[in-house]
Amino acid sequence: MIKLNNVNKSYPLDGEKFVALSDINLEIKSGEFTAILGPSGSGKSTLMHIIGLLDLPTSGQIVIDDQDVSKLSDDKLSKLRNEFVGFVFQQFNLINKLTCLENILLPTVYHPPSPSYSKRGRELMERFGIAGKAASYPNKISGGQQQRVAIARSLIMNPKLILADEPTGNLDTKNGEQILQLLQELNQHDDVT
């Protein structure tokens, strides 16, 4: 499904070149549940940004479903990212001025309006046990509920790939375990990597 071939990423830093990634080769197949581990500063976030098409490598190749996406235009890359990748962030990244349902529907703004989006958003909220929070604002619900909203938002476009950046880092142990179980269930039953 996604391959990284000899991916390198470097940044200019204080007049020198800082190498964040060096010759990374990685293949993630459909249905796999993969974790990226390493100490702080080892390039985990950079690698996730490249896998999630938020950043491009300095050199190397990104192949998604047998298509080299390394050289796509910004517009085509944005469209692919919106449809292919769902993001779950440690900080949730919810907008407090929008209701929970409006937050879930944010990725749909780049597509023609459709009542099916609202229906799917409500179905996801039901599935994750937060159906009663559709009209609530994120700052009025618990951290575990906020993370469920964030996961529902990541799924609204039916992505093939879900990237979760420390999705339990801001949760207590019980909620953290529930979120990990939820992500494992999604992986096993929804054909999401």
C-alpha positions in Angstrom: 0.0 0.0 0.0 2.7 2.5 0.9 6.5 2.2 0.3 9.3 4.5 1.1 12.4 3.9 -1.1 15.7 5.4 0.0 14.0 8.3 1.6 16.2 11.1 3.0 15.2 14.3 4.7 17.5 17.1 5.6 17.0 20.7 6.8 19.3 23.7 6.9 20.2 24.5 10.5 22.5 27.2 11.6 24.1 27.3 8.1 24.7 23.6 8.1 22.7 20.6 6.9 20.8 18.6 9.6 19.9 15.1 8.5 16.6 14.0 10.0 16.2 10.8 7.9 18.8 8.8 6.1 18.1 6.1 3.5 14.8 4.9 5.0 13.2 1.9 3.3 9.8 1.0 4.6 6.8 -0.9 3.4 3.4 -0.9 5.1 0.9 -3.3 3.6 -2.9 -3.0 3.8 -4.2 -4.2 7.2 -0.9 -3.8 9.0 -0.7 -2.2 12.4 2.7 -0.5 12.6 4.4 1.4 15.4 7.4 3.8 15.0 9.6 3.8 18.0 12.7 5.6 19.0 14.2 8.2 21.3 13.4 11.9 21.1 15.1 13.5 18.1 15.4 10.3 16.2 13.2 11.4 13.3 9.9 9.8 14.2 7.8 12.9 13.6 9.6 13.6 10.4 9.0 10.1 9.2 5.3 10.3 10.1 5.0 13.6 8.3 6.5 12.0 5.1 4.3 8.9 5.4 1.2 11.2 5.9 2.2 13.4 2.9 2.5 16.5 5.1 6.2 16.8 4.0 8.2 15.5 1.1 11.6 13.9 1.3 14.7 15.7 0.2 15.4 12.6 -1.9 13.9 9.2 -2.4 10.5 7.9 -3.4 7.1 7.6 -1.8 4.9 5.0 -3.5 1.2 4.7 -2.6 -0.8 1.9 -4.3 1.9 1.5 -6.9 1.9 5.3 -7.7 5.0 7.4 -7.2 3.6 10.4 -5.4 7.0 12.1 -4.7 6.6 14.4 -7.6 2.9 15.3 -7.5 1.9 18.9 -7.5 0.8 20.5 -4.2 -2.9 20.4 -5.3 -2.8 16.7 -6.2 -0.8 15.9 -3.0 -3.4 17.8 -0.9 -6.2 15.9 -2.5 -4.5 12.5 -2.1 -3.7 13.4 1.6 -7.3 14.4 2.3 -8.7 11.1 0.8 -6.0 8.6 1.7 -4.8 9.6 5.2 -6.6 10.2 8.5 -4.6 11.9 11.3 -5.1 11.4 15.0 -3.0 13.8 17.0 -1.8 13.7 20.6 -3.1 17.2 21.2 -6.5 16.3 19.5 -6.3 19.5 17.4 -10.0 20.2 17.8 -11.5 23.7 17.2 -13.3 24.9 20.3 -15.6 27.2 18.4 -17.0 24.3 16.4 -19.3 21.6 17.8 -18.0 18.0 18.0 -19.9 17.1 14.9 -18.6 20.2 13.0 -15.0 19.2 14.0 -15.6 15.7 12.7 -16.9 17.1 9.4 -13.9 19.5 8.9 -12.1 17.2 6.3 -15.3 17.3 4.1 -15.1 21.0 3.4 -12.8 20.2 0.4 -15.5 18.2 -1.2 -19.0 19.1 -2.6 -21.5 19.2 0.2 -23.4 16.0 0.8 -25.9 14.9 3.5 -24.0 11.6 3.5 -21.1 13.3 5.4 -23.3 14.4 8.3 -24.9 10.9 8.4 -21.5 9.2 8.5 -20.3 11.7 11.1 -23.3 10.8 13.3 -22.7 7.1 12.7 -19.1 7.4 13.8 -20.1 9.3 16.9 -22.6 6.5 17.7 -20.0 3.8 17.1 -17.5 5.5 19.5 -20.1 6.2 22.3 -20.2 9.9 21.9 -23.5 10.3 20.0 -24.9 12.6 22.7 -22.0 15.0 22.2 -22.7 16.1 18.6 -23.8 19.7 19.6 -21.3 19.9 22.5 -18.1 21.9 22.2 -14.7 20.2 22.6 -13.7 22.2 25.7 -16.9 20.9 27.4 -16.2 17.2 27.1 -13.6 14.9 28.7 -10.2 14.1 27.2 -11.2 10.6 26.2 -14.3 12.0 24.4 -12.2 14.6 22.7 -9.9 11.8 21.4 -12.9 9.9 20.1 -14.0 13.0 18.2 -10.5 13.3 16.8 -10.6 9.6 15.7 -14.0 10.0 14.1 -12.7 13.1 12.2 -9.8 11.0 11.0 -12.3 8.4 9.6 -14.9 10.7 8.0 -13.3 10.4 4.5 -12.8 6.6 4.7 -9.0 6.8 4.5 -6.9 3.7 3.8 -4.2 4.9 6.3 -4.6 6.2 9.8 -1.6 7.9 11.4 -1.8 8.3 15.2 0.9 10.4 16.8 1.0 9.4 20.4 -2.8 9.2 20.6 -2.9 8.3 24.3 -0.2 10.7 25.5 -2.7 13.1 27.0 -5.0 10.5 28.5 -5.2 8.7 31.7 -4.4 4.9 31.7 -8.0 3.8 31.4 -8.9 6.1 28.5 -5.5 5.4 26.9 -6.2 1.7 26.9 -9.7 2.2 25.5 -8.3 4.3 22.7 -5.7 1.7 21.8 -8.3 -1.0 21.8 -10.5 1.2 19.5 -7.6 1.7 17.1 -6.9 -2.0 17.0 -10.6 -2.8 16.4 -10.6 -0.3 13.5 -7.5 -1.9 12.0 -9.0 -5.4 12.3 -12.5 -4.7 11.0 -12.4 -1.6 8.7 -9.5 -2.5 6.3 -7.6 0.5 7.7 -3.9 0.4 8.1 
